[in-house]
C-alpha cells in the first residue's frame, strides 16, 4: 500500500501583500529549539547569510523585530517571534491525529484505484501515544492498516456498526470505572468482543513550570484568576474529568475556560505552554514534551476491543506479537506515566467488564 503524508503549511501576510518568506517559520522554530541562529540554519541546510536574510524579510513585513542577538548568549526570540513559534506548535499539535487519519483514508482510496489488496485490519481509536507507537510499529513491519483517530465513543460506535474490526478505548481505573462502563454499554452490549490490553496511563493537570499558581487538585481549577483549557466535548478525557468533578461536587460553571476545548492532549499542553491558559487536563507525555509540570489525578486502562471473528487472523496475531515483544513494551514504558506490563493480555470483554455486556447493567 502506498503511504500518504500530509503536513500543515501556514503563513502570514497583509491582504494585498506578500506572505512571510518560505521557511521563516521553520527557522524561528529551530532557533527556539537550539538557541542559535547559526545552529538553526545548519539544521535546515541554510547558509548563515540566507538565514539572516529570511529574518530581515520577516521583520520588514511585520515592521517589528523577530530576533535578538547578544554576544556570548546566542539568539533569542522576541515576544512576536515566540508567539509565531507557539502558533506553529499549536497547529501541529491540534492537527496531527486528524491528518494521520486522513492520510490513511486517502491511501485506502488510492489502493482501491490501483486494485491493491484491502487492508488486513481496520482500527478506529481514541488518540494516545501508545496506540500511535503501536500503529507506527505495525506499519513498519508491513501490516496493512486502515486507521482513524476518533473519540472512544466514536470508536465504539464504529465497532457496533461494522465500520472497524478493532476499537481503541480507555476506561478509568477506580471510582470512575462504572460511570465509563455505563456510558459505553449502549454500543457494546451483546457483542462478542475480546479486550487486548496495551497500557495503563496517567491523566492529570498540566501546569506551567514550577506550578506558579500552586494548582494541585481539581478544586483548585475553580479558584479565581485560574484559566483552564479543556478537551473537546465527547472525548473520553472530558468524560473522565466531568465525572471526577461531579464526584467532588465541583460545578463546571465555576471553572473559567471549561467550555473551551482542544482536540488533542498535545494541543492542550501547547496551549498552556504558550501562556494562553494556566492549566489543562490530559496525559503526561505532551506535558513533559512541552516542559510543563504534571500533577497526576487519575489512572486509566487503554486497550483494544477486537471482534472475536478477527482474533484468529494473521493481522491480530501480529498485533498480539508486537504487544508482547519485550523491546516494544520498553518502547511504551519510555512514555511518561505509561505502564505496559499487561500489554498483549487478551480477555473476553464479558470477563473484563461484565456490566458492559448487559443491556440493563
C-alpha positions as a printed Julia matrix, in Angstrom:
361×3 Matrix{Float64}:
   0.0     0.0    0.0
   1.22    3.48  -0.87
   1.74    5.72   2.18
   0.3     9.23   2.12
   1.84   12.02   4.2
   0.13   15.35   4.91
   1.84   18.19   6.74
   0.3    21.55   7.65
   1.74   24.64   5.98
   0.71   28.12   7.06
   1.86   31.68   6.58
   1.05   35.3    7.48
   0.56   38.24   5.13
  -1.21   41.55   4.65
  -4.38   41.35   2.5
  -2.59   42.61  -0.61
   0.99   41.95   0.38
   3.49   39.1    0.08
   3.45   36.24   2.58
   6.2    35.54   5.07
   9.32   34.19   3.35
   9.2    30.45   2.8
  10.82   28.52   5.67
  10.96   31.53   8.04
   8.52   29.94  10.48
  10.55   26.72  10.43
  13.7    28.77  11.05
  12.17   30.52  14.06
  11.09   27.15  15.48
  14.65   25.86  15.12
  16.05   28.99  16.81
  13.7    28.36  19.75
  14.98   24.77  19.98
  18.7    25.47  19.58
  19.08   29.0   20.95
  21.27   29.86  17.98
  20.58   31.21  14.52
  23.74   29.53  13.27
  22.7    26.1   14.57
  19.16   26.62  13.31
  20.48   27.44   9.83
  22.73   24.38   9.81
  19.88   22.09  10.85
  17.88   23.34   7.85
  20.76   23.22   5.37
  20.82   27.02   5.0
  23.78   29.36   4.99
  24.02   31.78   7.9
  23.63   34.66   5.46
  20.47   33.16   3.96
  19.02   32.67   7.44
  19.64   36.32   8.29
  18.0    37.36   5.01
  14.86   35.4    5.95
  14.73   37.05   9.37
  15.17   40.54   7.92
  12.44   39.95   5.33
  10.08   38.84   8.08
  10.91   41.86  10.21
  10.21   44.16   7.25
   6.8    42.55   6.77
   5.88   42.97  10.45
   7.77   46.22  10.92
   8.88   44.65  14.19
  11.85   42.66  15.48
  11.71   38.83  15.5
  15.16   38.0   16.85
  17.64   39.49  19.29
  21.35   38.71  19.18
  23.56   39.03  22.26
  27.28   38.39  22.21
  28.03   35.15  24.04
  24.34   34.37  24.59
  23.22   33.24  21.14
  19.88   34.16  19.6
  16.67   34.97  21.5
  13.21   35.3   20.02
  11.28   38.48  20.71
   7.75   38.2   22.05
   6.44   38.35  18.47
   8.87   35.66  17.32
   7.93   33.43  20.28
   4.22   33.82  19.56
   4.74   32.74  15.94
   6.63   29.65  17.16
   3.87   28.74  19.63
   1.24   29.22  16.95
   3.14   26.71  14.8
   3.39   24.22  17.67
  -0.31   24.53  18.42
  -1.21   23.97  14.76
   0.85   20.78  14.58
  -0.38   19.52  17.97
  -4.02   20.09  17.07
  -3.93   18.7   13.53
  -1.53   15.73  13.69
  -4.06   12.95  14.54
  -6.62   14.3   12.05
  -4.06   14.46   9.26
  -2.78   10.95  10.04
  -6.35    9.64   9.85
  -6.93   11.44   6.55
  -3.63   10.08   5.2
  -4.76    6.53   5.96
  -8.14    7.21   4.33
  -6.55    8.57   1.16
  -4.11    5.66   0.99
  -7.11    3.29   1.08
  -8.77    5.16  -1.79
  -5.6     5.03  -3.87
  -5.26    1.35  -3.08
  -8.78    0.74  -4.38
  -7.97    2.57  -7.61
  -4.76    0.56  -8.01
  -6.67   -2.65  -7.2
  -4.42   -3.41  -4.26
  -5.49   -5.94  -1.65
  -7.67   -4.4    1.08
  -6.22   -3.6    4.49
  -5.74   -6.53   6.81
  -7.15   -4.63   9.77
  -9.4    -1.6   10.31
  -8.76    0.32  13.53
 -10.73    3.23  14.97
  -9.13    4.53  18.15
  -9.05    7.3   20.67
  -5.74    9.05  20.03
  -3.0     8.34  22.51
   0.75    7.88  22.49
   0.8     4.11  22.98
  -1.65    3.43  20.13
   0.34    5.86  17.98
   3.51    3.85  18.59
   1.69    0.56  18.01
   0.33    1.67  14.63
   3.74    3.0   13.62
   5.42   -0.3   14.53
   2.8    -2.44  12.76
   3.12   -0.4    9.59
   6.91   -0.64   9.74
   6.51   -4.41   9.97
   4.44   -4.39   6.8
   0.93   -4.89   8.19
  -1.65   -3.14   6.01
  -3.8    -0.98   8.28
  -6.68    1.41   7.78
  -6.96    3.56  10.89
  -8.92    6.53  12.08
  -8.42    8.57  15.25
 -11.7     9.47  16.93
 -13.18    9.67  20.41
 -13.69    6.47  22.39
 -17.44    6.88  21.85
 -16.99    7.18  18.09
 -14.67    4.15  18.06
 -17.23    2.1   20.0
 -19.97    3.22  17.59
 -17.83    2.26  14.59
 -17.3    -1.19  16.1
 -21.04   -1.6   16.63
 -21.82   -0.52  13.07
 -19.22   -2.8   11.49
 -17.04    0.08  10.27
 -13.94   -1.26  12.02
 -12.51   -4.53  13.32
 -10.78   -3.06  16.38
 -11.61   -0.1   18.61
  -9.0     1.64  20.77
 -10.56    2.91  24.01
  -9.72    3.95  27.54
 -11.64    3.44  30.77
 -10.66    4.88  34.18
  -9.4     2.67  36.97
 -11.16    3.06  40.32
 -14.26    5.02  41.22
 -14.96    6.38  37.72
 -14.88    2.95  36.06
 -18.58    2.24  36.44
 -19.56    5.63  35.01
 -17.5     4.96  31.91
 -18.86    1.42  31.53
 -22.41    2.76  31.66
 -21.53    5.36  29.03
 -20.14    2.83  26.52
 -22.57   -0.03  27.22
 -25.21    1.02  24.61
 -22.7     0.45  21.81
 -21.05   -2.71  23.12
 -23.68   -4.82  24.89
 -24.32   -8.21  23.35
 -21.31   -8.09  21.01
 -18.76  -10.97  21.04
 -15.62   -8.97  21.83
 -12.15   -9.57  23.25
 -10.23   -6.92  25.17
  -6.49   -6.68  24.46
  -4.54   -4.57  26.94
  -1.99   -2.02  25.77
  -1.09    0.01  28.88
  -2.29    1.89  31.9
  -1.61    5.62  31.83
  -1.92    8.73  33.97
  -4.19   11.71  33.4
  -3.68   14.88  35.36
  -3.11   18.61  35.5
  -0.66   20.18  33.05
   0.71   23.34  34.68
   3.44   25.85  33.91
   6.98   25.06  35.06
   7.28   25.45  38.8
   3.47   25.45  39.15
   3.38   29.2   39.93
  -0.35   29.2   40.77
   0.01   26.15  43.04
  -2.61   24.04  41.29
  -2.55   20.6   42.92
  -6.17   19.38  42.84
  -9.33   19.66  40.79
 -10.78   22.03  43.39
  -8.0    24.49  42.51
  -9.44   24.81  38.99
 -12.38   26.77  40.44
 -10.19   29.39  42.11
 -10.43   32.99  40.84
  -7.99   34.07  38.13
  -7.2    30.48  37.06
  -7.56   29.96  33.29
  -8.35   26.4   32.2
  -8.19   24.69  28.81
 -10.28   21.54  28.35
 -10.53   18.67  25.86
 -13.41   18.79  23.39
 -16.91   17.7   24.31
 -17.41   13.97  23.67
 -13.81   12.95  24.32
 -13.08   10.23  26.85
 -10.77   12.56  28.76
 -13.52   15.16  29.15
 -15.94   12.43  30.24
 -13.43   11.4   32.9
 -12.92   14.97  34.1
 -16.63   15.69  34.28
 -17.15   12.54  36.35
 -14.35   13.45  38.75
 -15.68   16.98  39.18
 -19.22   15.72  39.8
 -17.97   13.26  42.42
 -16.23   16.12  44.24
 -19.21   18.47  43.98
 -17.38   20.98  41.76
 -19.62   22.74  39.24
 -18.1    23.12  35.79
 -19.56   26.64  35.64
 -17.08   27.61  38.37
 -14.1    26.84  36.11
 -13.04   29.65  33.77
 -12.5    28.22  30.29
 -14.17   24.85  30.91
 -16.23   25.04  27.7
 -13.17   25.82  25.56
 -11.77   22.55  24.23
  -8.82   21.32  22.19
  -8.9    18.13  20.11
  -5.66   16.54  21.31
  -3.66   16.19  24.52
  -0.7    17.79  22.77
  -2.8    20.81  21.8
  -3.85   21.24  25.43
  -0.21   21.14  26.52
   0.83   23.6   23.82
  -1.99   25.94  24.86
  -0.71   26.01  28.44
   2.95   26.23  27.44
   2.22   29.23  25.2
   0.79   31.1   28.19
  -2.81   31.14  26.95
  -4.01   29.12  29.96
  -2.7    28.32  33.42
  -3.71   24.67  33.46
  -5.09   21.89  31.3
  -6.18   18.3   31.91
  -4.67   15.43  29.94
  -1.88   12.89  29.52
   1.65   13.18  30.85
   3.82   12.74  27.68
   2.82   16.02  25.98
   3.17   17.88  29.29
   6.77   16.68  29.55
   7.39   17.36  25.85
   6.4    21.0   26.3
   8.41   21.24  29.55
   5.35   21.61  31.78
   4.91   20.25  35.28
   2.39   17.43  35.74
   0.13   16.62  38.7
  -1.31   13.06  38.47
  -5.05   12.87  39.16
  -6.38    9.59  37.72
  -5.26    6.33  36.1
  -6.77    4.68  33.02
  -6.65    1.39  31.18
  -6.09    1.8   27.43
  -7.0    -1.26  25.39
  -8.17   -2.6   22.06
 -11.64   -4.09  21.71
 -11.49   -6.71  18.97
 -14.33   -8.54  17.29
 -13.99  -12.2   18.15
 -14.06  -13.2   14.47
 -10.77  -11.38  13.84
  -8.9   -12.75  16.86
  -7.57  -15.77  14.96
  -6.44  -13.83  11.88
  -2.79  -13.24  10.94
  -3.3    -9.49  11.44
  -4.41   -9.89  15.06
  -1.63  -12.4   15.69
   0.8    -9.72  14.51
  -0.76   -7.16  16.88
  -0.5    -9.53  19.84
   3.08  -10.5   19.0
   4.08   -6.84  18.86
   2.41   -6.0   22.17
   4.1    -8.97  23.84
   7.53   -8.16  22.43
   9.86   -7.01  25.27
  11.52   -4.38  23.09
   8.18   -2.86  22.13
   6.98   -2.94  25.73
  10.09   -1.0   26.69
   9.25    1.47  23.91
   5.89    2.02  25.6
   7.43    2.15  29.08
   9.58    5.06  27.9
   6.4     7.14  27.67
   6.0     9.16  30.89
   3.17    7.8   33.02
   2.64    4.63  30.94
   2.81    1.07  32.33
   2.71   -1.64  29.6
   3.29   -4.71  31.79
  -0.08   -6.2   30.77
   0.38   -5.38  27.06
  -0.91   -8.18  24.84
  -3.11   -9.79  27.5
  -6.35  -10.94  25.85
  -9.53  -11.21  27.93
 -13.15  -11.71  26.85
 -14.96   -8.41  27.38
 -17.65  -10.14  29.41
 -14.94  -11.13  31.93
 -13.08   -7.8   31.91
 -16.21   -5.67  32.3
 -19.25   -7.89  32.94
 -21.64   -4.93  33.14
 -20.6    -3.81  29.64
 -22.28   -6.86  28.12
 -25.54   -6.36  29.97
 -28.08   -4.03  28.37
 -29.68   -3.26  31.72
 -26.4    -3.06  33.73
